[in-house]
Amino acid sequence: MYVIITYDISEKKVSVVNKLLKKYLTWTQNSVFEGNLSVGVLKKCLMEVSRIIDKEKDSIYIFSVEREQNIKKEIIGIEKNYDDIIL
């Protein structure tokens, strides 16, 4: 399934969650990750994220569709892909 995950979390947890999500998905914008995952891998990813965030203060949004072709994505401006940036 194709998954888009966004987050709004406390600053001190951003780098930890970012690093975790990069193991599973492509970092496309600040606080936005997307890619194809199986249901099992998505569950594992979300379980790991749940251990890090404070569910009373932080939020994670998960959008999913069965196939990437079922989503229409439009970009205004430049398309970012932080995974392509070499430091």
Buried (B, 14 or more C-beta within 10 A) or exposed (E): BBBBBBBEBEEEBBEEBBEBBEEBBBBBEEBBBBBEBEEEBBEBBBEBBEEEBEEEEBEBEEEEEEEEEEEEEEEEEEEBEBEEEEE
